[in-house]
Amino acid sequence: MIYLDSAATSLQKPPEVARAAASAMKHMASPGRGGYPAAMAAADTLFACRETAARLFHVPEPDQVVLTMNATHGLNLAIKTLVSPGDTVLISGYEHNAVTRPLAAIPDVTVKAAEAPLFQPESMAERFRALLTPEVTCVICTHVSNVFGYVLPVREIAGLCQERGVPFVLDASQSAGTLPVHMDELGAAFIAMPGHKGLYGPQGTGLLLCARSAAPLLEGGTGSLSALQTMPEFLPDRLEAGTHNVPGAAGLLEGLRFVERMGPGQILTHERRLAAQCAQGLTGLDGVTVWSAPRLAHQAGVLAFRVEGMDCEETGERLGRLGIAVRAGLHCAPLAHRTAGTLETGAVRASFSAFNSAGEVRALVRAVSSLRDL
């Protein structure tokens, strides 16, 4: 199988990831619940995971790195801390349901969406500038569209938030591990990211980088301040009730170390090269629409396309039968499709990782060409 769906989850991982997770299953107990070697080994692994993430994402202290189940978990923590009933929130027109659904669940929240054409970051920044009015209490923005690979102008948006004293939340689901994510420079209140995509960790892992404390979604045991019947006020314990996913954290640590060794910039260059090659190949086919940026800097390693006259789900299914894994449909991001004008048709998405090759891209182009001939 040629796997081109890393925007959903990276299937190919560094071998160290599986080895670390398996070793943790055998040798690590619950961190913070004992002074014996198996518990202490787990505590050391979790701290090393936080420490590595803090270094990679420029977080002042490892304790500000909270371990989550996924980016959705982290975004819910951030949103339900910063947004109250009756608030007005400003988001981009390319947000995932992991942002829009939690907002919809809070009563009487007004959501303003900064909609601007694809691959026009200047227009997007201008829309945020116009819509960031005094009643806005929070700004949430994805770094990269999970549908189109569009890199949004988050530095400019974060700068506007700092100027106007509005908390900023970054969804780094498609950028962590490739694009620069510097918490100190962005001044973000929270940055959420999955462990299982560009960080090459196991599924069921994620990180929430916190510049401030947050309201817990869960209450329970933390191994600290056990006499209290309220959650500890300090991070990360305040947001990590219950037993940790230690095998997941052990695997994520190795994924983070892989990204550090490779260098996010090198991985990004590789993914962009493949996306550009794919765009060029597909654009050369009659009856294929491709959404690609005119400038490489405006797109990450995600590419959307559509075969005219063929339902996107059918395209994805046929490619799957040919041994090529892509994702088709609305990608849990109907707002992004509405903004781009593809809500009625959806799109087919190919997304790349450090483990994909130019030969696999050529195979995808040949496969799409063969679909058109059927």
C-alpha positions as CSV (number, residue, x, y, z in Angstrom):
1,M,0.0,0.0,0.0
2,I,1.1,3.5,-0.8
3,Y,0.0,5.6,2.2
4,L,-0.8,9.2,1.4
5,D,-3.1,10.1,4.4
6,S,-0.6,11.4,7.0
7,A,-2.9,14.5,7.6
8,A,-5.2,12.0,9.3
9,T,-2.5,10.0,11.1
10,S,1.1,9.1,10.1
11,L,1.0,5.3,9.6
12,Q,4.8,4.9,8.9
13,K,6.7,5.7,12.1
14,P,10.3,5.5,13.1
15,P,10.9,2.0,14.4
16,E,11.9,3.4,17.8
17,V,8.3,4.5,18.4
18,A,6.8,1.0,18.5
19,R,9.8,-0.4,20.4
20,A,9.4,2.3,23.1
21,A,5.7,1.8,23.4
22,A,6.1,-2.0,23.7
23,S,8.9,-1.6,26.3
24,A,6.7,0.7,28.4
25,M,3.9,-1.9,28.4
26,K,6.4,-4.4,29.9
27,H,8.4,-2.2,32.2
28,M,6.5,0.9,33.3
29,A,3.8,1.4,35.9
30,S,1.8,4.5,36.8
31,P,3.8,7.7,37.2
32,G,3.4,9.6,40.5
33,R,1.9,6.6,42.2
34,G,4.9,5.0,43.7
35,G,8.6,5.3,44.5
36,Y,9.5,1.9,43.0
37,P,11.6,1.6,39.8
38,A,8.7,0.8,37.4
39,A,6.7,3.9,38.6
40,M,9.8,6.1,38.6
41,A,10.7,5.0,35.0
42,A,7.3,6.1,33.9
43,A,7.6,9.4,35.6
44,D,11.0,10.0,34.0
45,T,9.6,9.1,30.5
46,L,6.7,11.6,30.9
47,F,9.1,14.3,32.0
48,A,11.5,13.6,29.1
49,C,8.5,13.9,26.7
50,R,7.5,17.2,28.2
51,E,11.1,18.4,28.2
52,T,11.7,17.5,24.5
53,A,8.4,19.1,23.4
54,A,9.2,22.3,25.4
55,R,12.6,22.5,23.6
56,L,11.1,21.8,20.2
57,F,8.2,24.3,20.5
58,H,10.0,27.0,22.6
59,V,7.9,26.6,25.8
60,P,9.5,28.2,28.9
61,E,8.9,25.2,31.3
62,P,8.3,21.5,30.7
63,D,5.4,21.6,33.2
64,Q,3.5,23.8,30.7
65,V,3.3,20.8,28.3
66,V,0.2,18.9,29.1
67,L,-0.3,15.4,27.7
68,T,-3.7,14.9,26.0
69,M,-5.5,12.2,24.1
70,N,-5.3,14.2,20.8
71,A,-5.5,17.7,19.5
72,T,-9.3,17.7,19.9
73,H,-8.9,17.1,23.6
74,G,-6.4,20.0,23.9
75,L,-8.6,22.3,21.9
76,N,-11.6,21.5,24.1
77,L,-9.5,22.3,27.2
78,A,-8.5,25.6,25.7
79,I,-11.9,26.6,24.3
80,K,-13.8,25.7,27.5
81,T,-11.3,27.7,29.5
82,L,-11.4,30.9,27.4
83,V,-15.0,30.9,26.1
84,S,-18.1,31.5,28.2
85,P,-21.8,31.7,27.2
86,G,-22.5,35.0,25.4
87,D,-18.9,35.5,24.2
88,T,-17.9,36.5,20.7
89,V,-15.1,34.4,19.2
90,L,-13.2,35.0,16.0
91,I,-11.9,32.0,13.9
92,S,-10.6,31.5,10.5
93,G,-12.7,30.2,7.6
94,Y,-10.6,27.0,7.5
95,E,-11.3,25.6,10.9
96,H,-11.8,21.9,11.7
97,N,-14.8,20.5,13.6
98,A,-12.5,20.2,16.6
99,V,-12.9,24.0,16.9
100,T,-16.3,24.6,15.6
101,R,-18.2,21.9,17.5
102,P,-16.9,22.8,20.9
103,L,-17.9,26.4,20.2
104,A,-21.3,25.4,19.0
105,A,-21.8,23.5,22.3
106,I,-21.4,26.6,24.4
107,P,-24.7,28.5,24.7
108,D,-25.2,31.9,23.0
109,V,-21.6,32.1,21.6
110,T,-21.3,34.3,18.5
111,V,-18.7,32.9,16.1
112,K,-17.2,35.2,13.5
113,A,-15.3,33.5,10.7
114,A,-12.6,35.3,8.8
115,E,-13.2,33.9,5.3
116,A,-10.7,34.8,2.5
117,P,-9.7,33.0,-0.7
118,L,-7.3,30.1,-0.6
119,F,-3.6,30.8,-0.6
120,Q,-4.0,34.5,-0.1
121,P,-2.5,35.1,3.4
122,E,-2.5,38.9,3.0
123,S,-6.3,38.8,2.5
124,M,-6.7,36.5,5.5
125,A,-4.7,38.8,7.7
126,E,-6.7,41.7,6.6
127,R,-10.0,39.9,7.3
128,F,-8.8,39.2,10.9
129,R,-7.8,42.8,11.3
130,A,-11.2,44.0,10.2
131,L,-13.1,41.4,12.3
132,L,-11.1,41.7,15.5
133,T,-13.5,44.2,17.1
134,P,-13.7,45.1,20.8
135,E,-16.4,42.5,21.6
136,V,-14.2,39.6,20.5
137,T,-12.9,37.8,23.6
138,C,-10.9,35.0,22.0
139,V,-9.2,34.2,18.6
140,I,-8.7,30.6,17.4
141,C,-6.9,29.8,14.2
142,T,-5.5,26.7,12.5
143,H,-1.9,26.9,11.3
144,V,-2.5,24.8,8.2
145,S,-5.8,23.8,6.6
146,N,-6.2,20.1,7.0
147,V,-8.0,20.0,3.6
148,F,-5.9,22.2,1.3
149,G,-2.5,22.5,3.1
150,Y,-2.9,26.3,3.1
151,V,-0.5,27.9,5.6
152,L,-2.4,30.7,7.3
153,P,-0.6,33.9,8.4
154,V,-0.6,33.0,12.1
155,R,2.3,35.3,13.0
156,E,0.4,38.3,11.8
157,I,-2.8,37.1,13.5
158,A,-1.0,36.4,16.8
159,G,0.5,39.8,16.6
160,L,-2.9,41.4,16.2
161,C,-4.1,39.5,19.3
162,Q,-1.1,40.7,21.3
163,E,-1.7,44.3,20.2
164,R,-5.4,44.2,21.3
165,G,-5.0,42.0,24.4
166,V,-7.1,39.1,23.1
167,P,-6.1,35.5,23.9
168,F,-5.0,33.5,20.9
169,V,-5.3,29.7,20.5
170,L,-3.4,27.9,17.7
171,D,-4.5,24.6,16.3
172,A,-1.1,23.1,15.2
173,S,-2.6,19.8,14.1
174,Q,-1.1,20.0,10.6
175,S,2.0,22.1,11.4
176,A,3.7,20.6,14.5
177,G,6.8,18.8,13.3
178,T,7.3,20.7,10.1
179,L,6.5,24.5,10.3
180,P,8.0,26.6,13.1
181,V,5.7,26.6,16.2
182,H,7.3,29.0,18.7
183,M,5.1,29.5,21.7
184,D,7.2,32.3,23.0
185,E,7.1,34.3,19.8
186,L,3.4,33.8,19.1
187,G,2.4,34.7,22.6
188,A,-0.4,32.1,22.4
189,A,-2.5,31.3,25.4
190,F,-2.7,27.7,24.2
191,I,-1.3,25.6,21.3
192,A,-2.9,22.2,20.7
193,M,-1.4,19.4,18.6
194,P,-1.7,15.7,18.0
195,G,1.1,13.3,18.7
196,H,0.1,10.9,15.9
197,K,0.6,13.1,12.8
198,G,3.7,15.2,12.2
199,L,5.2,14.1,15.5
200,Y,5.1,10.4,14.5
201,G,3.8,9.2,17.9
202,P,1.1,6.7,18.6
203,Q,-2.6,7.3,18.1
204,G,-4.3,8.5,21.3
205,T,-1.5,11.0,22.1
206,G,-1.4,14.8,21.9
207,L,0.0,17.9,23.5
208,L,-1.4,21.1,24.8
209,L,1.1,23.9,25.3
210,C,-0.1,26.2,28.0
211,A,0.9,29.8,28.7
212,R,-1.7,29.9,31.5
213,S,-3.7,27.4,33.6
214,A,-7.0,25.9,32.2
215,A,-10.2,24.5,33.5
216,P,-10.1,20.7,33.8
217,L,-12.4,18.6,31.7
218,L,-11.9,15.7,34.1
219,E,-11.4,15.6,37.9
220,G,-9.8,12.7,39.7
221,G,-6.5,11.3,41.0
222,T,-3.2,13.0,40.1
223,G,-0.9,11.5,42.6
224,S,-0.4,14.9,44.1
225,L,-2.2,16.8,46.9
226,S,-4.4,13.8,47.4
227,A,-6.0,15.2,50.6
228,L,-7.7,17.9,48.6
229,Q,-11.1,17.4,46.9
230,T,-10.4,19.9,44.2
231,M,-7.9,19.5,41.4
232,P,-4.4,21.0,42.0
233,E,-4.0,24.5,40.7
234,F,-0.6,23.8,39.1
235,L,0.2,22.3,35.7
236,P,0.4,19.7,34.4
237,D,-1.5,17.9,37.2
238,R,-4.5,20.2,36.9
239,L,-5.3,18.9,33.5
240,E,-4.1,15.3,33.8
241,A,-6.6,13.4,36.0
242,G,-6.3,9.6,36.1
243,T,-3.7,7.2,34.8
244,H,-1.6,8.3,32.0
245,N,-1.2,6.7,28.6
246,V,2.4,5.7,29.4
247,P,3.1,3.6,26.4
248,G,1.7,6.4,24.2
249,A,3.9,8.9,25.9
250,A,7.0,6.7,25.5
251,G,6.3,6.3,21.8
252,L,5.6,10.0,21.4
253,L,8.9,10.8,23.1
254,E,10.7,8.8,20.4
255,G,8.6,10.6,17.7
256,L,9.6,14.0,19.0
257,R,13.3,12.9,19.1
258,F,13.0,11.7,15.5
259,V,11.6,15.2,14.5
260,E,14.5,16.8,16.4
261,R,17.1,14.7,14.7
262,M,15.7,15.2,11.2
263,G,14.9,18.8,11.7
264,P,11.3,20.2,11.1
265,G,12.6,22.3,8.2
266,Q,14.1,19.3,6.4
267,I,10.9,17.4,6.8
268,L,8.9,20.4,5.6
269,T,11.1,20.8,2.5
270,H,10.7,17.1,1.6
271,E,6.9,17.2,2.0
272,R,6.6,20.4,0.0
273,R,8.7,19.0,-2.8
274,L,6.3,16.0,-3.0
275,A,3.2,18.2,-2.9
276,A,4.6,20.4,-5.7
277,Q,5.5,17.3,-7.8
278,C,2.0,15.9,-7.2
279,A,0.3,19.2,-8.1
280,Q,2.4,19.4,-11.3
281,G,1.6,15.8,-12.3
282,L,-2.2,16.1,-11.6
283,T,-2.5,19.5,-13.2
284,G,-1.2,17.9,-16.4
285,L,-4.2,15.6,-16.5
286,D,-7.4,16.6,-18.4
287,G,-10.4,16.8,-16.2
288,V,-8.5,17.0,-12.9
289,T,-8.9,20.1,-10.6
290,V,-6.0,20.7,-8.3
291,W,-5.9,23.2,-5.4
292,S,-2.3,24.3,-5.0
293,A,-0.6,27.5,-3.9
294,P,1.2,29.6,-6.5
295,R,4.0,30.1,-3.9
296,L,5.6,27.1,-2.1
297,A,5.7,29.0,1.2
298,H,1.9,29.2,1.3
299,Q,1.3,25.4,1.3
300,A,2.5,22.5,3.4
301,G,2.6,18.8,2.5
302,V,-1.2,18.5,1.8
303,L,-2.8,18.6,-1.6
304,A,-6.5,18.5,-2.6
305,F,-7.8,17.6,-6.0
306,R,-10.9,16.4,-7.7
307,V,-11.6,14.3,-10.8
308,E,-14.4,15.9,-12.8
309,G,-17.5,13.9,-13.3
310,M,-16.6,11.5,-10.4
311,D,-17.8,11.6,-6.9
312,C,-14.9,12.3,-4.5
313,E,-15.7,9.3,-2.3
314,E,-15.7,7.1,-5.4
315,T,-12.4,8.4,-6.4
316,G,-10.9,7.6,-3.0
317,E,-12.5,4.2,-3.0
318,R,-11.1,3.3,-6.5
319,L,-7.6,4.6,-5.5
320,G,-7.8,2.4,-2.4
321,R,-8.5,-0.6,-4.6
322,L,-5.4,0.3,-6.5
323,G,-3.4,0.3,-3.3
324,I,-3.2,4.0,-2.7
325,A,-4.6,5.4,0.6
326,V,-6.0,8.9,0.3
327,R,-8.9,10.6,2.1
328,A,-12.0,11.9,0.3
329,G,-15.0,13.9,1.3
330,L,-15.3,16.9,3.7
331,H,-12.4,15.9,6.0
332,C,-14.3,17.0,9.2
333,A,-13.9,20.5,8.0
334,P,-17.1,21.7,6.3
335,L,-16.3,25.4,7.1
336,A,-13.0,25.1,5.1
337,H,-14.9,23.6,2.2
338,R,-17.6,26.4,2.4
339,T,-14.9,29.0,2.4
340,A,-13.1,27.4,-0.6
341,G,-16.3,26.8,-2.5
342,T,-16.1,23.0,-2.4
343,L,-18.8,22.2,0.1
344,E,-21.1,20.6,-2.5
345,T,-18.4,18.4,-4.0
346,G,-15.8,17.8,-1.3
347,A,-12.3,16.9,-2.4
348,V,-9.7,14.1,-2.5
349,R,-6.7,14.8,-0.3
350,A,-3.2,13.4,-0.6
351,S,-1.0,14.2,2.4
352,F,2.7,13.4,2.7
353,S,5.2,12.5,5.4
354,A,8.9,12.1,5.9
355,F,8.5,8.5,4.7
356,N,6.9,9.1,1.3
357,S,8.9,9.2,-1.9
358,A,8.8,10.7,-5.4
359,G,8.1,7.3,-6.8
360,E,4.9,7.1,-4.7
361,V,3.7,10.4,-6.1
362,R,4.3,9.2,-9.6
363,A,2.2,6.1,-8.8
364,L,-0.6,8.3,-7.6
365,V,-0.6,10.4,-10.7
366,R,-0.6,7.3,-12.9
367,A,-3.5,5.9,-10.9
368,V,-5.6,9.1,-11.2
369,S,-4.9,9.1,-14.9
370,S,-6.1,5.5,-15.2
371,L,-9.3,6.4,-13.4
372,R,-10.1,8.9,-16.0
373,D,-9.8,6.3,-18.7
374,L,-12.3,3.9,-17.2
